[in-house]
Amino acid sequence: AILKEIDGRKRLEENILRLRKDQKEAVLGFLVTWNTNSRNCHEAQAVIETLLKHETPDSLLQYSGIKAAVESLLPYT
């Protein structure tokens, strides 16, 4: 719903950046499922883009389940 609003991308980014690490890890788990569904893939890609833009590779490597998530995201991304 946020993405459909004016400045939706910016608001999504602000909301994602406010999340704690454990919340971002949970979102990452949802992204894997969302990204495989054509109804939600664009939203998933917007969140993935935000995470990749604002998290360092070292901090992403600290996420629980990051390896499995990346392996699952790659074929659809």
Secondary structure, 3 states (H helix, E strand, C coil): CHHHCCCHHHHHHHHHHHCCHHHHHHHHHHHHHHHCCCCCHHHHHHHHHHHHHHCCHHHHHCCCCHHHHHHHHHHHC
